């Protein structure tokens, strides 16, 4: 076993022995289907801390020859699959961590340093097949295959670090893409190539030639949705085991959404929450919020309004197709929003083609990014939201109306009220602080329509639920009547306790007092 050639299974042993381990070996069932087929080139892109490196360690432990991993996988999902023993420890694995090569190469070319390091290890086992020849890595592997018929599994971690950390060096990026293309494309010695990063394969003119890769990204994970993060069932099991509240876990770490799996959780944050026995923002601890602020402050028409809408709990439509899969070349606000999806700052609904802020952990990131300037109007609304919630819970209708007037005045330069949807985003923003103790749902399904905004209290908060109905050039009384007539409160299945019915109307023709509010209390039994 070596560093790059057949790295063994020690790293995955550590994962399996950890206090919190979730069995994702079902991924191997999928990769086994791809071995030796036209689908053998796989590029999986996810945000940081979404288990990319652990997945590669698992694949290395499974495929690497020179070690016996049968006991390691005993009792795990892959053991029950018919292909388990067919591929177990049957391949030479070449494991490349591109971040490591980028750091250690220093002033040398990254690919030159990489080839030297890997060739040194290959010579120990296969040097007789290319002794004395000054060959590159691809040529050496062809020689080995010609003599032995052995195929290799390539596992590449942080494949896109050069695109992210050498953004200004297009020549270096092109040279790197050429290296990968020559190493992998149309090479008979490749049994499987599985690479991970944050960004999908870069679109680079003629250098889009890594087009043999099947891409699985945050805009479309295809058949790998289940392995992108933790699923709802997996998190429920962890919450039961560690005596953690499932609803609050969801408010913090849920929100990433795919076609089949509608609830995908940030895996690393869930692990830390379970290990520490408390909820906190663990995702942000690995990177300063300046990274997000750079993109939030980009001067694209409509970008600030979209961000404000999402802060208010709304969604924005995004065209992800123009994105060039890098962190430098942006043509539209859609490119910026698409990047934020890949970075994990936004979730994406591929069916509706809409982006949104997924959870409490990420919304704190946005709040931190806005706190350092440029977003003063929004920050004033957020700071005033505590008082607005207090007035609502106290049923102080006039104070609530006045607070909404002030919030509207602050946000008017960014977000224009033109329908009940934009009004709903502004209301969600005005009640921002409620998300500490509530789960906010926009357009809550009731069976007889949709309540505009519902605030469901998290367990143990002791606070009432809020059902908010909005009217645009109507009346707050009409809003209350609609809540009652359509029995919106009956949709709060499983909730027992006090509910506040909140009717809010915005009259665009008025100046001064633009909002009207009515609040009523009701009680419900579970």
N, C-alpha and C positions, 0 to 999 in steps of 0.2 A: 504493500500500500504506500501511496505517496501523498504529496500535497495536492497535485493537480491530477495525476493519473491514479484512479481508483482510491479516492480519499477514505473509503471505509465507512463505518457506521457509528463511530463514537459520538458524533454530534447529535445524531437522531436518538441514540440511547439516552442522552441527557434530556432531550425533549420528552420522551416517553416516561422517564422517571420523575419528571417535574410534578409539583403539587397540582397544578392545573394543566391537564392535557386533554385536548379534544381530538378524537380519532378522525383524521382526514385522509386515511389511506385509501378511501374510495377513489381518490384522484388517480391512483396507480391503475385502477381498472380502465380508466379512460386512456392513459398514456400507453398501456399495453395494446389497446386497440389500434394505436397509431404507429407502433413500432414496425418499421419496414414497409410502410405504405406511403402514398403521396401526401398524406396528412401528417407526416412525421416531423414537420417543422412547426413548432408551437411557440408563440410569443404571448406571455401572460403579463399584462400590465395592471398594477394596482398601486394605491397610495402607500406611502411609508407606513410601517407598523401593521401591515395587513398579511403577514405570514409568508411573504415571498421566499425569504431565505430558508425558513423551516421546511417549506415544500421541497426546495432543492436538496436539502440535507436528507429528507425522507427518500427522495428519488435516488440519491447517491447510495444510501444504505441498501436500497432494494436492488438496484441494477449492478452495482460494483462487484466484479469478480475479485477473488483474493480474500474475501471475508464470508463468514457464514451468518446470515441475518435471519435464518428461519425462526429462531427463538425470539428474536426482537419483534417480529410481526405476529407472533402467536397470540391469538385472541383478538386481533384487530380485524377490521372489515375486509381487508384485502385477502386474508388467509382463506376466507370462504369462497373466493372467486376461482373459477376454473383455470384462469391463466396464472394463478399465483406461482406455482413451481416452474411453469414454462419459462419465465423470464428471471426468476430470482437468482441474483448474483451470477448472471450469465454474460455480462458485457464488460468490456473495458470502458470505464467512464472517464471523460475529461471534464474536470470541474474548474470553471474559470470565474473568479470574482473580479470583474473589471474595475471596481473601485480600488481594490488592492493594487492592481497593476498600474492604475493611473497615479496613485500616491507614490509607489516605489520606483516608477520609471524616472521620476524627477526630470532631468533635462534630456533624457533619451526619448526616442519615439516609443509610444506605449506598445504598439504591436510588435516592434522589434524586440523589446524587452520580454513581452509575453512569449513570443516564439522561442527565444533562447531558454527561458525557464522551463517551458513544457518539453522542448526537445531534449534538455538535459535529463529529464525523468524518462522520456521514451527510450533514450539510448540504453538505460539500465536493463530494460526488458527486451527491446527490439533493435538494439544498435547494430546487430549483425546484418540487418537488412538494408541499412543505408550508411554503413561504416565508411568514413573517409569522404563522404559526399557532402558538399555545402548546399544543403537543401533547406527550403522553408518548411513550415509545419505541414501545410497541405500536401506538398510533394512527398514528405516522409511518410505520412499516413497512407498515401496511395501505394507506396512501396510496401508498407507493412501489409496492407490488404491484399496486394498482388501475391504475396508469398504465403500468407496465413489464412486469408478469407475472413479474418476477424473484422467485425464492425464495431463502431464506437458510439456510445451515447454521450452527447454533449450537453452539459448543464452550465448555463451562463447566467450568473447573478449580476444585477446592476448593469444590464447590457447598455442602458442609455446614459450612464453617468458622464460620458464624454459630451453628449448633447446638452446635458444639464450644467455641467461644470466648466465646459470650454465653449460656451455659447458664441463667443466672438470669433472662434477659430474654425471657419468653414472648411478650410483646407484640411485641418486635422480630422474633422468629422467625415469628410469625403474619403480620406485615406483609410479611416477606421471601417467605414461601411464597405469599402472595396475589400478590405482584409476579411471581413465576415462573409462577404459574398463568395470570395475565392475559397475560403475554408469550408463552407457548408453547401453552397448551391451546386447541384448536379454531381455531388461527390458520392461515389458508390460505397464508401466506407462509413457513411452516416446511417446509423440505425434509428436514431432519434435525436432531435435537437430541441431542447426546452430552455427558453430563456425568459428571464423576468426583468422587469424594470417598472418605472412609474409611467413612462410614455410608450405609446404604441410605436411600431416601426416608423422611422422618419420618412416623410415624403420629400424627396430631394431630386427632382428632375429625373435624369437618367439613373440616378443613384437610388431610385425606388426599387432597385433590382433585388432587394430582399423580399420580393413579392412571393416567394415560395412559402413564407410564414403564414400560418393561420392565426389570426389575431383574436385575442380574448381580452377585452378592455373594460373599463368602467362604464362605457357607453353600450357595450354588448359583450357579456361574458359567455354567451351561447350555452354550451352544455356544461360549463365549469362554474355556473352560478353558485352552486352549493359549496364550492371550495374557495370562494372569494373572501368570505369572512365567516363568522359564526351564524348559524341559522337560529330561528326562533326556538325550535325544539332543543337545540344544543344549549342555548342560554337558559331556558327554563330548567333543564337538568342541573346546570351549574348553580343557579339561584337556589334550587332546592337543597343541593348538597352543601352550599356555603351559607345557607340561611340569609340570603340577600333578597330584597324585594324586586320582583320581576318587572313591575310597572315602572319603577324608578330606573332600573337598569335600561329599560327601553328608552326612557326620556333622555338618558345620557348618551347612549351608544348605538341605538337603532337608527333606521332611516334610509340606509342604502337599499335601493329597490331595483329588482330585476323582473324578468318576465314571469318566471315560475316561482322564484323565491322573493316574496314581497317584503320580507323583513330580514335584512342582513346587517349584522352588528360588527363594529370595529373589534377585531379579535384581541389585539394586544391590550386595548383599554379594558375590555371585559376581564381578561386574565388578571390585570393589575388590580381592578376593583375587587375581584373575588379574593385575591391574595392579601390585599390590605384591609379587606372587610369594610370598605367605605367607598363612596362615589366621589370622583373628582375628575378634573380635566387632565388625564394622563397623556393624551395624544399630543397636546401642545408642548409638553415638557421636552420634546426632542428637537424643537426648531423654533426660533424666534418668530413672532408674528409679523416682523418686517417683510417676510417673504410674501405673505398674503397682501399686505398693504401696497406693495409695489403694483400688483395687478388691479387692486380695487381703485387705485388712483389714476389708472390709465385713461387718457382723454379720448374715449370713444363715445359718440353720441348715444345716449340712452342707457349707458352702462350704470351710472349712478342710480337712475330711476329703477333699473332692474334689481340692483342690490337692495335698495330700500324696500321694494316690493317683497323680496324674499325675507328680509329682516322682519317684515310684518306678517310672515307666515304664508306668503303667496308663492306662486310659481311663475316662471318666465319661460317662454318658448325659445328653444335654442337650436340653431342649425349647426350640427357638429361636423359636417362634411368638409367644410373649407379649412379646418384646422390642419396645419402642416406638421403636427406632432413634434414640435420643438417649443422652446421657451423664449423665443426671440422674435420670430416673424409673425406678427399679428396684423391682419387687415381689417377686421371688424370686431365689434364687441362680442360676437358669437365665438370668435377664436379665444378670447380671454375667458369667457364662461366655460368653454369646453376644456381649457387647460385646468381651470379650477375643479371641474369634474374629475379629471384624471389625478389631480393632486389630493382629492378627497375632501376638499372644502365645500363642494356641492355634491348632491346626489342627482341622479338622472333617471327619469322615467322614459324608457325607449319607446313605449307604446304611444305616449302622448307627446314625446319629444320636448319635455319640460324639465327644467332644473330647479332645485330648491335646496335650502339649508336643511341638513338631515336631522340634527339633534342638538341638545344643550351643549355638548362638548364643543361642537363646531361653532355654534352661535357665539360662544365666549371668545373664540378666535376672532370673529368679525368685530366684536365689541372692543377687544384689545387693539386691533388694527386701527379702528376709528378713533381711539382715545388720544392719539398723538397728533391730531390736527387734520384739518380739511373736511371734517364731518361734524362741525360744531352744532348745526341745527339738529341733526339726528341724535347726537349725544345729549342735548338738552331735553329732547323728548324721552330718551331712555331714563335719564335721571329723574324726570317728573313722573315716571310711570308708577313708582311706589305710591305716591300720593293719590293718583287716579284709581288704583286698585283699592286703596283704603276707603276712598269716598264711595266706590261702587259697593263694597262689602257693607258699608254703613247706610246704604240706600240713600245717599245724599245726591239726589238727581240734579239739582242746580249746579253743584260743584263738579259733578261728572261732565255736564255739558260745557261748563267753563274750561275744564281741563282739556276737553277735546277741541274746543276752539283754539286754545293756545297751541296744542299739538299741530292742528291744521295750519296755523300761521307759520310755524317753524318749518314744516315739511313742504309747504306750497311751492317753494322754489325748485323742488326736486320732483315731487310726485303730484300729478294733477288729478283731482277728483273728476272723473267723467262718467262713472257708473258705480254700481254697488260693489263690484270687484275691487276697484281701486280704493273705494271707501273702506272695504274690509281689510285691505293691506295696511291702510293708515291706522285703523282701529287696532289691528294686531300689533303694530309698532307702538302705539300709545300704551298698550297693556303689556309691554315687553317684560317687565319685572314679574308678571304673573307666572312666567314660565319656570320660576324657581320652585313653585309649589303646585303648578298645574301642567297638564298636557293640553296644548292648544290644538284644536282641529278646525281647519277651515272647511266650509261646506260639508258639515257633518251629516251623513245620510240618516234619515229618520223613517224611511218607508213611505212617507207622504210628502217628499220633497227634501230639501237640505236646509238645516239651520246654518246661518251664515258663519258664525263662530261659536264653538263650544269650548269651555275651559273645564276639563275634568281634573278634580283635585287628586294629587298623588296620595297614596296611603299615608295615614298617620299625620296628615297636616291639619285635620279638623276643620277644613274650610268648605264652604258650600260650592257646588257646581254652578257654573254660569252658562246660560243659554242666551246668546246675543243675536238679535235679528236686526238687520240694517235696512233703512229706507233712504232713498235718494229722491228729494223733492216729494216726500210723502208726510207721514206723521209717526211719532214714536208710539202713540196709542195703537195705530194700525199694526205696527210691528209686534206689540204685545199680543194683540188679538190673533195674529197669524200663528204665533207660537202655540197659543191655546187651541185654536181651531184645528191645527194640523198635528196636534198632540206630539210636539217635538220632544217633550220631556220623557215620553215613553220609550224613546230610543236609547236612553241612558241605561241600557241593560246591566243589571248587577249593581247599580249604584243606589244606595239608600241614604236619605238624609235631605238636607235643605238644598233647594235650587233657587237661584236668583234668575228671574226672567228679565232681560235687559233689552229694551227697545230703544234704538238710536236712529234719529233722522237727521239728515244733512240737507239744509235748504240753501242751494247755491245762490238764490236771489237775495238772501239777507246779507247784511254787513253787521259786524259786531257779533251778535249772538247767532252763530250759524247752525249750531247743533241743539237738538232737543232730546231729552232722555226721560224714560219712564222705567222704573224698577219695581218688580213685584216678587214676593217670596212665596214659594210653594214647597210642599214636602212630598217625598215619594218613598215607598217601601220597596225593598229588594224583591 
